[in-house]
Amino acid sequence: MLDDETAFLGRDKCAVVGIGQTAFARDSGRSVLSLATEAALKALEDAGLTVDDVDGIVRADVDTVTPYSLAAALGVNNLSYWGDTGPGGVAPCMMMGLAIGAILSGQAKTVIAFRSLNGRSEARLGGSGQRVGAETVGGFGTYDEYYLPYGLLSAGQTFALMAQRHMLEYGTTAEQLGAVALACREHANLTPHAQMQSKPLTMDEYLSARMISTPLRLYDFCLESDGACAVVITSAERARDLRKPPVLISGVAGGAPPDRRAGMMFPVVTRQDMTDLGGRRAGETLWKRAGLGPSEIDIAQLYDCFTISVILQLEAYGFCAKGEGGPFAASGAIRRDGSLPINTGGGHLSEGYVHGMNHIVQAVRQLRGEADMQIAGAETCLVTGGPLPVGSSVVFRKAS
Amino acid sequence: MTIHPLFPNVTDRETHEFFEAAAEGRLVFRACNACDHALHPPTAHCPYCGAWDTAWRDAEGTGKLHAWTTVTHQIHPAFPAPYTLVVVELDDAPEVRLIGHMDGAPPLVADMPMEVWFQALPNGPTLPQWRPAA
């Protein structure tokens, strides 16, 4: 953890200057490289830049598109920096850190960060119901041999166990989880490109939907989407001369929980406090680096792989006390007219699941003032990454 | 279509002893000989005191139920729904929690006592499993 706030050299030194995305769909009918290429070209066009300006590309570890493939498909001639980060949905926020590091150290001037997946039509996370099991699973340092052979197979089942603990320890209710699903759905209903734009959701429908893994129901789960998002990052100084108002990266931080366990997602069940996220530690560092705190955040894009992950992050990042995430969500605070509107395009639950990257695109839209469901006066936005096994986070700020 | 269960990899250099012990009807966990801290998932190095002197210990095979979820949406042919995943905290070492698989949706209560049993997978390795204590 960083104790000296002056040690972070990156505050407001770099900016997101371009954003791009494809349509979000159940079946794109295209390759993930084609999707990534479209998103990156749109982000460059949005910034008023061309492929000749690009010299860096960063991606998520689980993306099957490599930086060099994307450079080849785009026609980038000057690729001199690339990097991977992760794991999985943790990546997008950490990509902002890679980009800052590359730009401030002189390794790159203009960096594309992207995520592209056919998450519904080709590579479904958490199982498709179609496959036949491989004979042998786990080993080689994964520790999955302790979990998969029992039928603990997915993130949804893991978060179901965390949700149950939160209910047992703090009295969190299904209606409080539902408040997260409904807020995201209402925001998607006001966002034309959102996959659930035309489908309202009531609390009765939420509660009567089929159970997937108790206590989580259908609408506690995010969408599975095909799509890609890309953003362009450069120095704040260069950003001033570009087409759109720059959105500054005020701070970025990852964090691991104090009860650390080897392995990936499943060992969270052996943490003594299963609902203490790495995001809590990320937040402690983030606020120092960004020079502000949760009370100064206008809007947030919180990683919503499941409704419970939003409630846990409201607590982890200090918007409410531990255990009070459920009542906070149910109070209406997270809706568009609340004190902390979240997932203002519908989020993973209702806009589309681009593994955290659509949250960064949405943050930039809001701080430029060009979102479909614009939150008036939004000047600061927290974005968080996937909550297991470690947390990641960014504060974006409108340039003054 | 033949449906194969998911067999654990029993040759991992950190964890193979867990499955070898299970095949003998013993439940074991890794612990540090220097500071006595249990280590799970098991690692050869103790992060609490820095010792490399870690070893497997026999557990009593009793625990308490920490959490559970009943899976009602099937995502793998080897695991027909509904089934219930239980997370059991070892009485000998509360730092260690293990998973068990129970058919259906059995009546369960938080902190209820649980006991281990050993399931030999057909033509495969043996898994420690958990059920409410008799």
Contacts between the chains, C-beta under 8 A, distances in Angstrom:
chain1	res1	chain2	res2	distance
A	126	B	75	6.4
A	127	B	75	3.2
A	127	B	76	5.6
A	128	B	75	7.3
A	129	B	74	6.2
A	129	B	75	5.5
A	129	B	76	7.5
A	129	B	77	7.9
A	131	B	76	7.2
A	131	B	77	7.6
A	132	B	1	6.7
A	132	B	2	7.8
A	132	B	3	6.4
A	132	B	4	6.6
A	132	B	77	6.1
A	133	B	3	6.9
A	133	B	4	5.0
A	133	B	5	6.5
A	133	B	6	4.8
A	133	B	76	6.1
A	133	B	77	6.8
A	133	B	78	4.6
A	134	B	4	7.6
A	134	B	6	6.9
A	135	B	4	5.6
A	135	B	6	8.0
A	135	B	7	5.7
A	136	B	6	7.9
A	136	B	7	4.9
A	136	B	8	7.3
A	136	B	9	5.1
A	137	B	6	4.8
A	137	B	7	7.0
A	137	B	8	6.6
A	137	B	9	6.5
A	138	B	8	5.6
A	138	B	9	4.6
A	138	B	12	7.0
A	139	B	8	7.7
A	139	B	9	2.9
A	139	B	11	6.4
A	139	B	12	3.9
A	139	B	15	7.4
A	140	B	9	7.3
A	140	B	12	6.6
A	141	B	12	7.5
A	141	B	14	7.2
A	143	B	14	7.8
A	143	B	15	7.0
A	143	B	41	4.2
A	145	B	8	3.7
A	145	B	9	4.9
A	145	B	10	7.4
A	145	B	12	6.3
A	145	B	15	6.0
A	145	B	19	7.6
A	146	B	8	7.6
A	146	B	15	7.2
A	146	B	18	7.7
A	146	B	41	6.4
A	146	B	98	7.2
A	146	B	99	6.7
A	147	B	99	5.8
A	148	B	6	5.2
A	148	B	8	7.5
A	149	B	5	7.2
A	149	B	6	4.9
A	149	B	7	6.4
A	149	B	8	4.5
A	149	B	121	7.8
A	149	B	127	5.9
A	150	B	85	6.4
A	150	B	99	4.5
A	150	B	100	6.6
A	150	B	101	4.4
A	150	B	127	7.0
A	150	B	129	8.0
A	151	B	71	6.8
A	151	B	76	7.1
A	151	B	78	7.6
A	151	B	79	3.9
A	151	B	83	5.9
A	151	B	85	6.3
A	151	B	101	5.1
A	152	B	85	5.2
A	152	B	99	5.4
A	153	B	75	5.9
A	153	B	76	5.7
A	153	B	79	7.1
A	154	B	75	6.1
A	157	B	69	5.9
A	157	B	71	6.1
A	157	B	85	6.4
A	160	B	69	4.0
A	161	B	67	4.6
A	161	B	68	7.4
A	161	B	69	5.3
A	161	B	85	7.2
A	161	B	87	6.1
A	164	B	67	5.2
A	164	B	68	6.9
A	164	B	69	6.2
A	165	B	66	7.6
A	165	B	67	5.2
A	168	B	67	7.7
A	168	B	110	5.5
A	210	B	72	7.1
A	210	B	73	7.3
A	211	B	70	7.7
A	211	B	72	4.7
A	211	B	73	7.6
A	212	B	71	7.8
A	212	B	72	6.4
A	212	B	73	4.2
A	213	B	69	4.9
A	213	B	70	7.2
A	213	B	71	4.9
A	213	B	72	6.8
A	213	B	73	6.7
A	214	B	69	5.3
A	214	B	70	4.5
A	214	B	72	7.1
A	215	B	69	7.7
A	216	B	69	7.9
A	260	B	47	7.3
A	261	B	40	7.4
A	261	B	41	6.2
A	262	B	41	4.9
A	262	B	43	5.7
A	263	B	41	5.1
A	267	B	40	7.9
A	267	B	41	5.5
A	269	B	66	7.8
A	269	B	67	6.9
A	269	B	87	4.9
A	269	B	97	5.7
A	269	B	99	7.1
A	270	B	40	5.5
A	270	B	41	7.4
A	270	B	95	7.4
A	270	B	96	6.6
A	270	B	97	4.2
A	272	B	94	7.6
A	272	B	95	7.2
A	274	B	67	7.0
